[in-house]
Amino acid sequence: MTRDPAWSASPGFADRYVVGVDFGTLSGRAVVVRVADGAEVGTAVHEYSHGVMDEVLTAGPAGVELGPDWALQVPRDYVDVLRTAVPEAVAAAGIDPRQVVGIATDFTACTMIPTLADGTPLCELPEYVDRPHAYVKLWKHHAAQPHADRINALAHERGEPWVARYGGLISSEWEFAKGLQLLEEDPELYARTERWVEAADWIVWRLCGRYVRNACTAGYKGIYQDGAYPSREFLAALNPAFAGFVDDKLAGEIAPLGGLAGRLTAEAAAWTGLAEGIAVAVGNVDAHVTAPAAQATEPGQMVAIMGTSTCHVMSYDRLAEVPGMCGVVDGGIIAGLYGYEAGQSGVGDIFAWYVENQVPGSYYEQAAAAGLGIHDYLTELAYREPVGAHGLVALDWHSGNRSVLVNHELSGVIVGQTLATRAEQGYRALLEATAFGTRVIVETFAAAGLPVTEFIAAGGLLKNRHLMQTYADVLRLPISTIASAQGPALGSAIHAAVAAGAYPDVRTAAAAMGSVNRAAYRPDEANAKVYDRLYAEYVALHDYFGRGGNDVMRRLRALRREVVSVTPPAPRAPEGTVTAGASAEAGASTEVGI
């Protein structure tokens, strides 16, 4: 584990602490961190009461059914994290709350909340509690894929320069696609929406009373490049009623990462038990904020934050266009460098799906008898065989493909199954598939002139040592690992220390407070040679299903939508609104194959 003792906090911060709060997919975690050296002295977790609503709107009285690919949340669950996890973490640290000088937060992204001008979420208004579009659209809400398709098609038709900054395609997960879906499926709610707010900025708004947008989500998820959004003319071509989306819904100062958003309000101080007036840092994204925690502040260091999904972030000192990347933003991770993002939509989620739906009960009994969890048990069984012995290769697209195909209509595949295939073999094939997907991303960056000089793994999947060794073998790279089990929360705490004035910038704070285990896993050449052969098969399947060789996955998705009720009927559109499919001139019926 490395920390740089040459860097130290400004005088007066020796006995001071900061709080980092990481808002994940299912829970929020607070960590209390010592400013001087990054030591984590207290932590607490609070699970969201409503979790993820992807089938039924459980927060509303009517139990409204949701369509395929929906994923909603309740914003008050996020405030409950501040009320519960923060004071519990401070209590666990055994410190005086008055020693805390700053708080910072990070969020899954792109997670969007429609609000009034004062930040009140529309789902908290009594008249909208049974309207799905009034709730938070979580990052993995993919029901806006048709809207993303139209945005992409029009951008290429018009030769919009910004689309190249996103590898040629924007995602259904992002601000504009979800906003267009809101307009066209519930125009009354769209008209009532006065702010279309990233959750990363909404929670900061709740803490300090100021609406400040962070440069990270604005650039990566909000198509904000070179100081501008897509033009009114472009938006009007999608739908005339969408022309004012930027001016009407996205207003707000955009501030740099590590900046001071404001001071903790009296109300938020009462929630958290912290002192009113302490520093509140500008919001951030869970993946990007992890890079400083892993001391990945130099060009070429790629951090893979591996959890339910994986996000790959890397900074470089030059600008390049990488096919299928999720974006490049000047200062998007570290000031003075271009921050690049790529990702995989499903990783841990795929493993969880497999054990919940594809593993016989006898395996659970055997795992319990061995004193192991089901994931650990399947892993131990799977890795008793040499590489390739299962005769399988899988595609890791159960939640679509984020990079490099940017297509959430794609779906999972396992090739090679026979009547002799065992549950642990299918499980290992899926573990390997996620490593192959990462290799595609790494090779795509290298082909664009941005080679990965160090690969650093972070996140909950680090505990699976076999998985980490597989990544080293497949990538043919040493795998460094973040030394903290709370990478995003530690990264947020680092930003809080900068906002509080303890360090002059994030790079300096990362050197003192971050930590990493260098080259914790090294490639095994014998295994790597066999994985090269399996990877070649993966690429063949990847290109066949993902690059137009066979669009059966898209056709099956379309068939599913035909036979499943997708969304509740939308209210009648206000006068002047153009709904999807109503005007070919507006681009409403245009789709593009990826």
Secondary structure, DSSP 4 states (H G I P E B T S, - for coil): -B--TT--PPTT-TT-EEEEEEE-SSEEEEEEEETTT--EEEEEEEE-SS--BSSB-TTSTT--B--TT--EE-THHHHHHHHHHHHHHHHHHT--GGGEEEEEEEE-SS-EEEE-TTS-BGGGSGGGTT-GGGSEE-TT--TTHHHHHHHHHHHHHHT-GGGGGGTT---TTSHHHHHHHHHHH-HHHHHH-SEEEEHHHHHHHHHHS--EEEHHHHHHTS--BTTBPSPHHHHHHH-GGGTTHHHHH--SEEE-TT-EEEE--HHHHHHH-PPTT-EEEPP-BHHHHHHHHTT--STTEEEEEESSSEEEEEEESS----TT-SEEEETSSSTTSEEEEEEES-SHHHHHHHHHHSS-HHHHHHHHHTT--HHHHHHHHHTTSPTTTT--EEE--TT-B-SSS-BTT---EEE---TT--HHHHHHHHHHHHHHHHHHHHHHHHHTT---SEEEEESGGGG-HHHHHHHHHHHTS-EEEES-S-HHHHHHHHHHHHHTTSSSSHHHHHHHH--EEEEEE---HHHHHHHHHHHHHHHHHHHHHHSSS--HHHHHHHHHHHHS--SPPPPPPPTT---TTS-TTTTTT-----
